Amino acid sequence: MSNIVSSKNFNAYCGRYSRKAKHRTPERKIGWYIEDNLLEKIPVLALRNRRIDERNDLPFSWRRNRDLTQAIDLTLNTLKAWQAFRPANSDKIIKKLRSDLPQMIMKFEERIRRYNVRKVWSIRNLDQVDYNSVLEIVSKIVGEISNYKTERYPMLGSKVMHFLFPEIFPVWDTAWIKNECLNNEDEPHKQWLPAEVVATLHNYNSAAAEYASYFALMLRDLDLVGQKAYKKVEKAFVTYSEIPKDVIFYHFYDMSPIVFEFCLLGKHIR
């Protein structure tokens, strides 16, 4: 298995250091520009982090109040602009999610806090039982939200949770992430999913199971890369965005799911 998070894959995504490559990069082909990807989440994260000095529980610091309500509205309206609800009735789904998401987010935070997990790196340090439990919690909330559209694919749930917790949830996408990347990985990504988790999610829904295997692949890759090598890629990512570093790290507690996602695209999209 070749590493996903690497300078080579990141540079391939954005055409860094190559004027010729910049005209045919995955970044331009897909239209997922790194700067835009960060900037569009900042309004949501600003609502979450506005009382950052009062508590030390980021990123799981949402409360059931006006901030969360406004953040959910921003998230759902952005996803509607992306046409993330098609071909279903977007207004119908948004109405249901606007009502149900606050309680779902509170329940998710209550469950995940038990494991003292604040970033994806710390999940790898858990014992196998707790690791499996966190993997199930993360995957089930994605599957539960995705079920408002379809139980087959985790795209909707991953995007909603990515806006609210980008430090934990990488985005799953059918066309680019699954068809172009995961289906062409060196080794089947599902092999990194513990058998116990497979058994639990098998009867839950397909979206949760699909996302669990993607999430496990991310954890496996970050573990192989190591934090020292990862930090070099993260530094290049931040520099390339041209957004001040202090602005990024005030809003984002951890960048690794975002860096992983773009490196995965850089590895496979040509």
BALOBA-1460 file (C-alpha; in Angstrom, 3 decimals):
// residues 270
<rec num="1" residu="m" x="0.000" y="0.000" z="0.000"/>
<rec num="2" residu="s" x="1.551" y="3.303" z="-1.063"/>
<rec num="3" residu="n" x="0.980" y="6.304" z="1.166"/>
<rec num="4" residu="i" x="-1.922" y="8.605" z="0.335"/>
<rec num="5" residu="v" x="-0.847" y="11.618" z="2.389"/>
<rec num="6" residu="s" x="2.385" y="12.716" z="0.710"/>
<rec num="7" residu="s" x="3.932" y="15.801" z="-0.840"/>
<rec num="8" residu="k" x="3.878" y="14.028" z="-4.203"/>
<rec num="9" residu="n" x="0.110" y="13.503" z="-4.115"/>
<rec num="10" residu="f" x="-0.610" y="16.973" z="-2.775"/>
<rec num="11" residu="n" x="1.563" y="18.601" z="-5.443"/>
<rec num="12" residu="a" x="-0.138" y="16.480" z="-8.097"/>
<rec num="13" residu="y" x="-3.531" y="17.751" z="-6.969"/>
<rec num="14" residu="c" x="-2.789" y="21.444" z="-7.257"/>
<rec num="15" residu="g" x="0.107" y="21.487" z="-9.763"/>
<rec num="16" residu="r" x="2.478" y="22.986" z="-7.237"/>
<rec num="17" residu="y" x="5.943" y="23.746" z="-8.675"/>
<rec num="18" residu="s" x="4.734" y="23.110" z="-12.233"/>
<rec num="19" residu="r" x="3.386" y="25.896" z="-14.432"/>
<rec num="20" residu="k" x="2.545" y="23.432" z="-17.193"/>
<rec num="21" residu="a" x="0.662" y="21.102" z="-14.860"/>
<rec num="22" residu="k" x="-1.422" y="23.912" z="-13.364"/>
<rec num="23" residu="h" x="-3.621" y="23.972" z="-16.477"/>
<rec num="24" residu="r" x="-4.682" y="20.333" z="-16.143"/>
<rec num="25" residu="t" x="-4.620" y="19.618" z="-12.427"/>
<rec num="26" residu="p" x="-7.288" y="17.668" z="-10.525"/>
<rec num="27" residu="e" x="-8.003" y="20.915" z="-8.661"/>
<rec num="28" residu="r" x="-9.148" y="22.539" z="-11.910"/>
<rec num="29" residu="k" x="-10.730" y="19.404" z="-13.353"/>
<rec num="30" residu="i" x="-12.955" y="18.803" z="-10.316"/>
<rec num="31" residu="g" x="-13.372" y="22.428" z="-9.302"/>
<rec num="32" residu="w" x="-12.641" y="21.743" z="-5.635"/>
<rec num="33" residu="y" x="-10.223" y="24.591" z="-4.953"/>
<rec num="34" residu="i" x="-8.275" y="24.378" z="-1.724"/>
<rec num="35" residu="e" x="-8.759" y="28.010" z="-0.715"/>
<rec num="36" residu="d" x="-12.511" y="27.839" z="-1.328"/>
<rec num="37" residu="n" x="-12.749" y="24.553" z="0.561"/>
<rec num="38" residu="l" x="-11.395" y="26.222" z="3.683"/>
<rec num="39" residu="l" x="-13.115" y="29.591" z="3.372"/>
<rec num="40" residu="e" x="-16.621" y="28.178" z="2.938"/>
<rec num="41" residu="k" x="-16.381" y="26.388" z="6.300"/>
<rec num="42" residu="i" x="-15.091" y="29.322" z="8.328"/>
<rec num="43" residu="p" x="-18.535" y="30.945" z="8.908"/>
<rec num="44" residu="v" x="-19.780" y="27.686" z="10.438"/>
<rec num="45" residu="l" x="-16.662" y="27.144" z="12.541"/>
<rec num="46" residu="a" x="-16.708" y="30.765" z="13.711"/>
<rec num="47" residu="l" x="-20.071" y="30.040" z="15.331"/>
<rec num="48" residu="r" x="-18.663" y="26.932" z="17.004"/>
<rec num="49" residu="n" x="-15.435" y="28.567" z="18.186"/>
<rec num="50" residu="r" x="-16.718" y="31.973" z="19.244"/>
<rec num="51" residu="r" x="-16.350" y="31.040" z="22.919"/>
<rec num="52" residu="i" x="-13.057" y="29.263" z="22.455"/>
<rec num="53" residu="d" x="-11.546" y="30.947" z="25.540"/>
<rec num="54" residu="e" x="-14.320" y="29.715" z="27.814"/>
<rec num="55" residu="r" x="-13.823" y="25.980" z="27.325"/>
<rec num="56" residu="n" x="-11.280" y="23.477" z="26.126"/>
<rec num="57" residu="d" x="-13.430" y="20.864" z="24.441"/>
<rec num="58" residu="l" x="-12.957" y="21.595" z="20.745"/>
<rec num="59" residu="p" x="-14.015" y="20.295" z="18.325"/>
<rec num="60" residu="f" x="-16.974" y="18.783" z="20.221"/>
<rec num="61" residu="s" x="-18.118" y="22.107" z="21.607"/>
<rec num="62" residu="w" x="-21.511" y="22.628" z="19.987"/>
<rec num="63" residu="r" x="-24.372" y="23.415" z="22.328"/>
<rec num="64" residu="r" x="-28.065" y="23.275" z="21.544"/>
<rec num="65" residu="n" x="-28.497" y="26.998" z="21.077"/>
<rec num="66" residu="r" x="-28.760" y="29.679" z="18.413"/>
<rec num="67" residu="d" x="-25.166" y="29.120" z="17.253"/>
<rec num="68" residu="l" x="-25.887" y="25.508" z="16.311"/>
<rec num="69" residu="t" x="-29.194" y="26.420" z="14.658"/>
<rec num="70" residu="q" x="-27.493" y="29.071" z="12.543"/>
<rec num="71" residu="a" x="-24.599" y="26.737" z="11.689"/>
<rec num="72" residu="i" x="-27.006" y="24.040" z="10.535"/>
<rec num="73" residu="d" x="-28.835" y="26.546" z="8.333"/>
<rec num="74" residu="l" x="-25.541" y="27.686" z="6.786"/>
<rec num="75" residu="t" x="-24.478" y="24.099" z="6.180"/>
<rec num="76" residu="l" x="-27.737" y="22.969" z="4.604"/>
<rec num="77" residu="n" x="-28.038" y="26.063" z="2.409"/>
<rec num="78" residu="t" x="-24.471" y="25.598" z="1.179"/>
<rec num="79" residu="l" x="-25.130" y="21.953" z="0.363"/>
<rec num="80" residu="k" x="-28.297" y="22.951" z="-1.459"/>
<rec num="81" residu="a" x="-26.244" y="25.360" z="-3.577"/>
<rec num="82" residu="w" x="-23.899" y="22.444" z="-4.327"/>
<rec num="83" residu="q" x="-26.969" y="20.410" z="-5.411"/>
<rec num="84" residu="a" x="-26.061" y="17.793" z="-2.813"/>
<rec num="85" residu="f" x="-29.700" y="16.784" z="-2.338"/>
<rec num="86" residu="r" x="-30.494" y="16.020" z="-5.978"/>
<rec num="87" residu="p" x="-32.464" y="14.228" z="-7.344"/>
<rec num="88" residu="a" x="-34.521" y="14.269" z="-4.136"/>
<rec num="89" residu="n" x="-36.691" y="17.178" z="-2.988"/>
<rec num="90" residu="s" x="-34.119" y="19.436" z="-1.311"/>
<rec num="91" residu="d" x="-36.610" y="21.605" z="0.584"/>
<rec num="92" residu="k" x="-38.280" y="18.545" z="2.090"/>
<rec num="93" residu="i" x="-34.988" y="17.036" z="3.259"/>
<rec num="94" residu="i" x="-33.728" y="20.376" z="4.607"/>
<rec num="95" residu="k" x="-36.917" y="20.869" z="6.615"/>
<rec num="96" residu="k" x="-36.519" y="17.464" z="8.267"/>
<rec num="97" residu="l" x="-32.797" y="17.880" z="8.922"/>
<rec num="98" residu="r" x="-33.225" y="21.385" z="10.310"/>
<rec num="99" residu="s" x="-35.603" y="19.921" z="12.881"/>
<rec num="100" residu="d" x="-33.693" y="16.734" z="13.703"/>
<rec num="101" residu="l" x="-30.010" y="17.654" z="13.450"/>
<rec num="102" residu="p" x="-29.648" y="19.562" z="16.759"/>
<rec num="103" residu="q" x="-30.625" y="16.507" z="18.804"/>
<rec num="104" residu="m" x="-28.548" y="14.201" z="16.587"/>
<rec num="105" residu="i" x="-25.459" y="16.393" z="17.050"/>
<rec num="106" residu="m" x="-25.941" y="16.546" z="20.824"/>
<rec num="107" residu="k" x="-26.269" y="12.761" z="21.000"/>
<rec num="108" residu="f" x="-23.166" y="12.291" z="18.849"/>
<rec num="109" residu="e" x="-21.075" y="14.637" z="20.992"/>
<rec num="110" residu="e" x="-22.234" y="12.949" z="24.190"/>
<rec num="111" residu="r" x="-21.188" y="9.546" z="22.880"/>
<rec num="112" residu="i" x="-17.843" y="10.566" z="21.361"/>
<rec num="113" residu="r" x="-16.662" y="12.529" z="24.423"/>
<rec num="114" residu="r" x="-16.481" y="9.307" z="26.428"/>
<rec num="115" residu="y" x="-13.392" y="8.293" z="24.472"/>
<rec num="116" residu="n" x="-11.431" y="11.541" z="24.902"/>
<rec num="117" residu="v" x="-11.017" y="11.815" z="21.137"/>
<rec num="118" residu="r" x="-10.428" y="15.324" z="19.815"/>
<rec num="119" residu="k" x="-8.720" y="14.590" z="16.508"/>
<rec num="120" residu="v" x="-8.303" y="11.601" z="14.233"/>
<rec num="121" residu="w" x="-4.706" y="11.050" z="15.362"/>
<rec num="122" residu="s" x="-5.845" y="10.152" z="18.871"/>
<rec num="123" residu="i" x="-8.184" y="7.430" z="17.599"/>
<rec num="124" residu="r" x="-5.200" y="5.280" z="16.623"/>
<rec num="125" residu="n" x="-4.035" y="5.318" z="20.260"/>
<rec num="126" residu="l" x="-7.216" y="3.685" z="21.567"/>
<rec num="127" residu="d" x="-7.372" y="0.003" z="22.424"/>
<rec num="128" residu="q" x="-9.155" y="-2.181" z="19.908"/>
<rec num="129" residu="v" x="-12.503" y="-2.167" z="21.708"/>
<rec num="130" residu="d" x="-12.648" y="1.627" z="22.004"/>
<rec num="131" residu="y" x="-11.274" y="2.047" z="18.463"/>
<rec num="132" residu="n" x="-14.128" y="-0.073" z="17.121"/>
<rec num="133" residu="s" x="-16.660" y="1.875" z="19.188"/>
<rec num="134" residu="v" x="-15.476" y="5.247" z="17.849"/>
<rec num="135" residu="l" x="-15.477" y="3.913" z="14.294"/>
<rec num="136" residu="e" x="-19.085" y="2.795" z="14.778"/>
<rec num="137" residu="i" x="-20.176" y="6.114" z="16.325"/>
<rec num="138" residu="v" x="-18.634" y="8.141" z="13.494"/>
<rec num="139" residu="s" x="-20.031" y="5.885" z="10.774"/>
<rec num="140" residu="k" x="-23.511" y="5.595" z="12.249"/>
<rec num="141" residu="i" x="-24.080" y="9.362" z="12.463"/>
<rec num="142" residu="v" x="-23.029" y="9.651" z="8.802"/>
<rec num="143" residu="g" x="-25.340" y="6.781" z="7.882"/>
<rec num="144" residu="e" x="-28.206" y="8.214" z="9.906"/>
<rec num="145" residu="i" x="-28.010" y="11.613" z="8.205"/>
<rec num="146" residu="s" x="-27.455" y="10.103" z="4.764"/>
<rec num="147" residu="n" x="-30.621" y="8.050" z="5.221"/>
<rec num="148" residu="y" x="-32.662" y="11.243" z="4.827"/>
<rec num="149" residu="k" x="-31.721" y="10.967" z="1.152"/>
<rec num="150" residu="t" x="-30.614" y="7.355" z="0.625"/>
<rec num="151" residu="e" x="-29.321" y="4.558" z="2.832"/>
<rec num="152" residu="r" x="-26.911" y="3.380" z="0.145"/>
<rec num="153" residu="y" x="-24.323" y="6.160" z="0.041"/>
<rec num="154" residu="p" x="-22.722" y="8.282" z="2.810"/>
<rec num="155" residu="m" x="-22.233" y="11.452" z="0.752"/>
<rec num="156" residu="l" x="-24.896" y="13.625" z="2.424"/>
<rec num="157" residu="g" x="-24.006" y="12.600" z="5.973"/>
<rec num="158" residu="s" x="-20.272" y="13.019" z="5.403"/>
<rec num="159" residu="k" x="-20.740" y="16.541" z="4.014"/>
<rec num="160" residu="v" x="-23.027" y="17.682" z="6.827"/>
<rec num="161" residu="m" x="-20.698" y="16.345" z="9.515"/>
<rec num="162" residu="h" x="-17.631" y="17.667" z="7.703"/>
<rec num="163" residu="f" x="-18.966" y="21.212" z="7.946"/>
<rec num="164" residu="l" x="-19.656" y="20.867" z="11.677"/>
<rec num="165" residu="f" x="-16.593" y="18.727" z="12.545"/>
<rec num="166" residu="p" x="-13.995" y="18.996" z="9.734"/>
<rec num="167" residu="e" x="-11.358" y="17.787" z="12.218"/>
<rec num="168" residu="i" x="-12.950" y="14.321" z="12.240"/>
<rec num="169" residu="f" x="-14.971" y="13.684" z="9.073"/>
<rec num="170" residu="p" x="-13.464" y="13.547" z="5.560"/>
<rec num="171" residu="v" x="-15.937" y="14.085" z="2.719"/>
<rec num="172" residu="w" x="-17.118" y="11.004" z="0.827"/>
<rec num="173" residu="d" x="-18.200" y="11.579" z="-2.774"/>
<rec num="174" residu="t" x="-19.571" y="9.053" z="-5.259"/>
<rec num="175" residu="a" x="-18.116" y="10.323" z="-8.516"/>
<rec num="176" residu="w" x="-14.616" y="11.329" z="-7.410"/>
<rec num="177" residu="i" x="-13.842" y="9.715" z="-4.050"/>
<rec num="178" residu="k" x="-15.447" y="6.306" z="-4.613"/>
<rec num="179" residu="n" x="-15.380" y="5.752" z="-8.370"/>
<rec num="180" residu="e" x="-12.079" y="7.441" z="-9.202"/>
<rec num="181" residu="c" x="-10.121" y="6.939" z="-5.973"/>
<rec num="182" residu="l" x="-11.301" y="4.181" z="-3.635"/>
<rec num="183" residu="n" x="-12.082" y="1.764" z="-6.456"/>
<rec num="184" residu="n" x="-8.511" y="2.221" z="-7.689"/>
<rec num="185" residu="e" x="-6.618" y="2.029" z="-4.411"/>
<rec num="186" residu="d" x="-3.621" y="-0.322" z="-4.349"/>
<rec num="187" residu="e" x="-5.357" y="-2.580" z="-1.842"/>
<rec num="188" residu="p" x="-9.111" y="-2.870" z="-1.182"/>
<rec num="189" residu="h" x="-9.931" y="-0.156" z="1.339"/>
<rec num="190" residu="k" x="-12.491" y="-2.372" z="3.075"/>
<rec num="191" residu="q" x="-9.725" y="-4.614" z="4.399"/>
<rec num="192" residu="w" x="-8.826" y="-1.991" z="7.006"/>
<rec num="193" residu="l" x="-12.258" y="-2.268" z="8.606"/>
<rec num="194" residu="p" x="-12.260" y="-4.510" z="11.722"/>
<rec num="195" residu="a" x="-14.483" y="-7.577" z="11.391"/>
<rec num="196" residu="e" x="-16.397" y="-6.606" z="14.539"/>
<rec num="197" residu="v" x="-17.341" y="-3.265" z="13.005"/>
<rec num="198" residu="v" x="-18.369" y="-4.937" z="9.748"/>
<rec num="199" residu="a" x="-20.710" y="-7.224" z="11.650"/>
<rec num="200" residu="t" x="-22.262" y="-4.339" z="13.588"/>
<rec num="201" residu="l" x="-22.801" y="-2.076" z="10.592"/>
<rec num="202" residu="h" x="-23.977" y="-4.801" z="8.227"/>
<rec num="203" residu="n" x="-27.483" y="-4.617" z="9.679"/>
<rec num="204" residu="y" x="-27.431" y="-0.842" z="10.196"/>
<rec num="205" residu="n" x="-27.277" y="0.614" z="6.701"/>
<rec num="206" residu="s" x="-25.048" y="0.559" z="3.645"/>
<rec num="207" residu="a" x="-24.037" y="4.209" z="3.964"/>
<rec num="208" residu="a" x="-22.592" y="3.679" z="7.441"/>
<rec num="209" residu="a" x="-20.675" y="0.591" z="6.333"/>
<rec num="210" residu="e" x="-19.299" y="2.355" z="3.262"/>
<rec num="211" residu="y" x="-18.151" y="5.341" z="5.296"/>
<rec num="212" residu="a" x="-16.574" y="3.149" z="7.978"/>
<rec num="213" residu="s" x="-14.252" y="1.556" z="5.429"/>
<rec num="214" residu="y" x="-13.273" y="4.980" z="4.076"/>
<rec num="215" residu="f" x="-12.655" y="6.308" z="7.575"/>
<rec num="216" residu="a" x="-10.577" y="3.247" z="8.483"/>
<rec num="217" residu="l" x="-8.464" y="3.780" z="5.368"/>
<rec num="218" residu="m" x="-7.741" y="7.361" z="6.472"/>
<rec num="219" residu="l" x="-6.710" y="6.220" z="9.953"/>
<rec num="220" residu="r" x="-4.503" y="3.506" z="8.510"/>
<rec num="221" residu="d" x="-2.785" y="5.905" z="6.117"/>
<rec num="222" residu="l" x="-2.123" y="8.575" z="8.741"/>
<rec num="223" residu="d" x="-0.699" y="5.898" z="11.003"/>
<rec num="224" residu="l" x="1.702" y="4.764" z="8.260"/>
<rec num="225" residu="v" x="2.686" y="8.314" z="7.304"/>
<rec num="226" residu="g" x="3.358" y="9.497" z="10.845"/>
<rec num="227" residu="q" x="2.932" y="12.980" z="12.250"/>
<rec num="228" residu="k" x="6.358" y="14.314" z="11.255"/>
<rec num="229" residu="a" x="5.863" y="13.571" z="7.542"/>
<rec num="230" residu="y" x="2.232" y="14.652" z="7.742"/>
<rec num="231" residu="k" x="3.187" y="18.082" z="9.118"/>
<rec num="232" residu="k" x="5.301" y="18.772" z="6.022"/>
<rec num="233" residu="v" x="2.303" y="18.151" z="3.781"/>
<rec num="234" residu="e" x="0.022" y="20.182" z="6.039"/>
<rec num="235" residu="k" x="2.446" y="23.113" z="5.922"/>
<rec num="236" residu="a" x="2.458" y="23.003" z="2.117"/>
<rec num="237" residu="f" x="-1.342" y="22.799" z="2.118"/>
<rec num="238" residu="v" x="-1.698" y="25.888" z="4.307"/>
<rec num="239" residu="t" x="0.913" y="27.841" z="2.336"/>
<rec num="240" residu="y" x="-0.740" y="27.007" z="-0.976"/>
<rec num="241" residu="s" x="-4.147" y="28.172" z="0.288"/>
<rec num="242" residu="e" x="-2.726" y="31.694" z="0.803"/>
<rec num="243" residu="i" x="-4.949" y="32.036" z="3.864"/>
<rec num="244" residu="p" x="-3.022" y="33.275" z="6.933"/>
<rec num="245" residu="k" x="-1.946" y="30.355" z="9.078"/>
<rec num="246" residu="d" x="-3.341" y="31.951" z="12.236"/>
<rec num="247" residu="v" x="-6.756" y="32.270" z="10.609"/>
<rec num="248" residu="i" x="-6.798" y="28.614" z="9.580"/>
<rec num="249" residu="f" x="-5.736" y="27.217" z="12.932"/>
<rec num="250" residu="y" x="-8.044" y="29.473" z="14.902"/>
<rec num="251" residu="h" x="-10.978" y="27.881" z="13.109"/>
<rec num="252" residu="f" x="-9.726" y="24.347" z="12.350"/>
<rec num="253" residu="y" x="-8.548" y="22.274" z="15.296"/>
<rec num="254" residu="d" x="-7.041" y="19.604" z="13.032"/>
<rec num="255" residu="m" x="-6.520" y="19.621" z="9.261"/>
<rec num="256" residu="s" x="-5.708" y="15.956" z="8.658"/>
<rec num="257" residu="p" x="-9.087" y="14.770" z="7.221"/>
<rec num="258" residu="i" x="-9.018" y="17.631" z="4.701"/>
<rec num="259" residu="v" x="-5.369" y="17.028" z="3.786"/>
<rec num="260" residu="f" x="-6.076" y="13.296" z="3.427"/>
<rec num="261" residu="e" x="-9.016" y="13.916" z="1.114"/>
<rec num="262" residu="f" x="-7.077" y="16.161" z="-1.279"/>
<rec num="263" residu="c" x="-4.027" y="13.894" z="-1.299"/>
<rec num="264" residu="l" x="-6.298" y="10.961" z="-2.169"/>
<rec num="265" residu="l" x="-7.646" y="12.947" z="-5.118"/>
<rec num="266" residu="g" x="-4.113" y="13.909" z="-6.146"/>
<rec num="267" residu="k" x="-3.047" y="10.291" z="-6.094"/>
<rec num="268" residu="h" x="-5.739" y="9.082" z="-8.480"/>
<rec num="269" residu="i" x="-7.237" y="11.892" z="-10.582"/>
<rec num="270" residu="r" x="-5.457" y="12.676" z="-13.837"/>
